[in-house]
Amino acid sequence: MKEKQIRIPGPDHPISIQPNPDRVVVSVAGQVIADTGNALTLREADYPAVQYIPREDVDLSQLERTNHATYCPYKGDCSYCSVPAGGKKSVNAVWSYEDPYPAVAQIKGHVAFYPDRVDEIAEQLPTTRESSRGTGQ
């Protein structure tokens, strides 16, 4: 079997991962599937930015693991889930790198959603109450 090629992000293929200060809410078929204030925004080369959401902020009971798998030489092996409530549109709508390469280790324990396979991935500014927590206000 051919060994998988591992690549390191760099100037020719940059990858950055930063905390998203906004609240990210993902919905499918009128149901909230994920709601977090702790998303990570991954920017990779010329691809659109992707929100990676901590598993603890995802309603995992709404997901169904599939046999679909892919490989990214920068991130590693990728597994997928569908959202049955979304029907055919939401097959393999969710992905995760369960054991990502060290360069992107921050996304371990997170999942991402294809925007065209869910109804909405909304980024909302934190409410005043949420943003003032811990300030004594």
C-alpha positions as CSV (number, residue, x, y, z in Angstrom):
1,M,0.0,0.0,0.0
2,K,1.3,3.5,-0.9
3,E,2.3,5.6,2.0
4,K,0.4,8.8,2.5
5,Q,2.2,12.0,1.8
6,I,2.4,14.5,4.6
7,R,2.9,18.2,3.8
8,I,3.6,21.1,6.1
9,P,1.7,24.4,5.6
10,G,3.9,27.2,4.3
11,P,4.0,30.2,1.9
12,D,2.9,28.0,-1.1
13,H,-0.1,26.6,1.0
14,P,-0.7,28.7,4.1
15,I,-3.0,27.5,6.9
16,S,-4.0,29.7,9.8
17,I,-6.3,28.8,12.7
18,Q,-7.7,31.6,15.0
19,P,-10.5,31.8,17.6
20,N,-13.7,33.3,16.1
21,P,-15.0,35.9,18.5
22,D,-18.6,35.5,17.1
23,R,-21.2,33.0,18.1
24,V,-21.6,30.4,15.4
25,V,-25.0,28.6,15.0
26,V,-25.6,25.8,12.5
27,S,-29.1,24.7,11.6
28,V,-30.6,22.0,9.5
29,A,-34.4,21.4,8.9
30,G,-35.3,24.0,11.5
31,Q,-33.2,22.4,14.2
32,V,-30.1,23.9,15.8
33,I,-27.3,21.3,15.3
34,A,-24.5,23.4,16.7
35,D,-24.3,26.6,18.8
36,T,-20.9,27.9,20.1
37,G,-18.9,30.9,21.2
38,N,-15.7,28.8,20.8
39,A,-15.4,28.2,17.1
40,L,-12.1,28.2,15.4
41,T,-11.8,29.8,11.9
42,L,-9.4,27.8,9.7
43,R,-8.1,29.6,6.6
44,E,-6.3,27.5,4.1
45,A,-4.7,28.7,0.9
46,D,-7.4,30.2,-1.4
47,Y,-10.3,28.2,0.0
48,P,-13.2,29.8,1.8
49,A,-12.7,30.1,5.6
50,V,-14.2,27.2,7.6
51,Q,-15.7,27.3,11.1
52,Y,-14.5,24.3,13.3
53,I,-16.9,23.8,16.2
54,P,-16.0,22.0,19.4
55,R,-17.8,18.6,19.7
56,E,-19.2,19.6,23.0
57,D,-21.2,22.4,21.3
58,V,-22.7,20.1,18.7
59,D,-25.9,18.0,19.2
60,L,-24.2,14.8,18.2
61,S,-27.5,12.9,18.5
62,Q,-28.5,14.7,15.3
63,L,-25.5,13.2,13.4
64,E,-25.0,9.8,11.9
65,R,-21.5,8.5,11.1
66,T,-20.9,7.4,7.5
67,N,-18.3,5.3,5.9
68,H,-17.1,8.2,3.7
69,A,-13.5,9.2,4.3
70,T,-11.0,11.4,2.6
71,Y,-7.3,12.4,3.1
72,C,-5.7,15.8,3.2
73,P,-1.9,15.8,3.1
74,Y,-1.9,19.0,5.4
75,K,-4.5,17.8,7.9
76,G,-4.7,14.0,7.8
77,D,-7.5,11.5,7.6
78,C,-11.0,12.9,7.6
79,S,-14.2,11.2,8.6
80,Y,-17.8,12.2,7.9
81,C,-21.3,12.3,9.3
82,S,-24.7,13.0,7.8
83,V,-27.5,15.0,9.3
84,P,-30.6,12.7,8.7
85,A,-33.0,15.5,9.4
86,G,-31.7,17.3,6.3
87,G,-32.4,14.4,3.9
88,K,-30.2,13.8,0.8
89,K,-28.9,17.4,1.0
90,S,-27.2,16.7,4.3
91,V,-25.4,13.5,3.4
92,N,-21.8,13.8,4.5
93,A,-22.5,17.3,5.6
94,V,-20.1,17.2,8.6
95,W,-16.4,16.4,8.8
96,S,-13.7,16.0,11.3
97,Y,-10.1,15.2,11.6
98,E,-10.0,13.0,14.7
99,D,-6.2,12.8,14.8
100,P,-5.0,15.8,12.8
101,Y,-1.4,16.5,11.9
102,P,0.6,18.6,14.4
103,A,0.4,21.7,12.2
104,V,-3.3,21.8,12.7
105,A,-3.6,20.1,16.1
106,Q,-6.0,22.8,17.3
107,I,-8.9,21.4,15.3
108,K,-8.8,18.1,17.2
109,G,-12.1,17.6,18.9
110,H,-13.9,19.9,16.4
111,V,-16.2,19.4,13.5
112,A,-17.0,21.5,10.4
113,F,-20.1,21.7,8.2
114,Y,-20.4,22.2,4.4
115,P,-22.4,25.4,4.0
116,D,-24.3,24.0,1.0
117,R,-25.4,20.8,3.0
118,V,-26.9,22.6,5.9
119,D,-29.6,25.3,6.0
120,E,-27.4,28.0,7.6
121,I,-24.1,28.6,9.3
122,A,-24.8,31.9,11.0
123,E,-22.1,34.1,12.6
124,Q,-23.6,36.4,15.2
125,L,-22.0,39.1,17.3
126,P,-21.8,38.2,20.9
127,T,-24.6,39.8,23.0
128,T,-23.7,42.6,25.4
129,R,-24.4,40.3,28.3
130,E,-22.1,37.6,27.0
131,S,-19.3,40.0,26.1
132,S,-19.4,41.7,29.6
133,R,-19.1,38.4,31.6
134,G,-16.4,38.6,34.2
135,T,-16.2,42.4,34.0
136,G,-18.4,43.0,37.1
137,Q,-21.0,44.8,35.0
